[in-house]
Amino acid sequence: MATPSSSPENTDAAHRLGAVRSRIAAAAARASRDAGDILLLAVSKGQTAAAVAALADFGQRHFGENYLQEGLSKIETLRQTRPQTPGLVWHFIGQLQSNKTRDVAEHFDWVHTVDRAKLVERLSSQRPFHAPPLEVCVQVKLGEEASKGGVSPTDLPALLEAVDAAPRLRLRGLMALPPAEIEEARQRRWFAELRHLYDRARLHHPTLDTLSMGMSADLEAAILEGSSLVRVGTALFGERLQSMP
Ligand SMILES: *Cc1c(COP(=O)(O)O)cnc(C)c1O
């Protein structure tokens, strides 16, 4: 690993990354879990390519983007300016319109927001043959007011079957973005619901190994309920600088 320079930006990145890793370790200890079983996904939407590079200097490898154009341009910038940093893994975690699937299939390693059969067909047929299968988490809608995407728990089994059957996709997990709650007990209730769906889904799909839940404000609750992948933005990068929907 390259020796990071000690610019203020890098010092901040090191502190924030250390603090988030400590939170993950503490929550894992409370849950009697191994912190090594929890993957940290750095959500870099609204952050610069330089901020991504600063975290990469400290060993962070998984990055998540919500907006396609912003994500594609960052992936390309990192590839050109940091050829010495191989192994970056890019996750698409934004709402996905079906006319935008090709860019996800061609440029990302993971997608967390598959919530309907039409996306499954398109992503699988558009995944390039020289690339490994696209890693897929199915997004589940929890709670009535839960805003945006997600398949209903009722329609989840059929969608999981479709992903599993798609030749160029690999079914990895479930993801949810539950309604925001302040109290840990209430946060845990949503995450427990997803965990329950996950446990049931694994009976039919034993290759499932990823429970994508928890963000800056609620990663502890998510880890206590079994999260294996936390998606953390502001706690790692500070406030978002820009947003490009
Ligand atoms: C923005 C975002 C995150 C990260 O949120 P923070 O509160 O900044 O940690 C995680 N998951 C998804 C789907 C997001 O859109």
The ligand as an SDF file (V2000), in Angstrom:
LIG
                    3D

 15 15  0  0  0  0  0  0  0  0999 V2000
  -26.6800    8.0320    0.8150 C   0  0  0  0  0  0  0  0  0  0  0  0
  -26.9140    6.6000    1.0860 C   0  0  0  0  0  0  0  0  0  0  0  0
  -26.2430    5.9320    2.1270 C   0  0  0  0  0  0  0  0  0  0  0  0
  -25.2850    6.6160    3.0880 C   0  0  0  0  0  0  0  0  0  0  0  0
  -25.9590    7.5180    3.9070 O   0  0  0  0  0  0  0  0  0  0  0  0
  -25.2070    8.2830    5.0970 P   0  0  0  0  0  0  0  0  0  0  0  0
  -26.3080    8.6870    5.9970 O   0  0  0  0  0  0  0  0  0  0  0  0
  -24.4980    9.4280    4.4840 O   0  0  0  0  0  0  0  0  0  0  0  0
  -24.2790    7.3160    5.7260 O   0  0  0  0  0  0  0  0  0  0  0  0
  -26.4680    4.5710    2.2620 C   0  0  0  0  0  0  0  0  0  0  0  0
  -27.3070    3.8990    1.4560 N   0  0  0  0  0  0  0  0  0  0  0  0
  -27.9720    4.5060    0.4630 C   0  0  0  0  0  0  0  0  0  0  0  0
  -28.8790    3.7020   -0.3930 C   0  0  0  0  0  0  0  0  0  0  0  0
  -27.8160    5.8710    0.2610 C   0  0  0  0  0  0  0  0  0  0  0  0
  -28.4990    6.4710   -0.7190 O   0  0  0  0  0  0  0  0  0  0  0  0
  1  2  1  0
  2  3  1  0
  2 14  2  0
  3  4  1  0
  3 10  2  0
  4  5  1  0
  5  6  1  0
  6  7  2  0
  6  8  1  0
  6  9  1  0
 10 11  1  0
 11 12  2  0
 12 13  1  0
 12 14  1  0
 14 15  1  0
M  END
$$$$
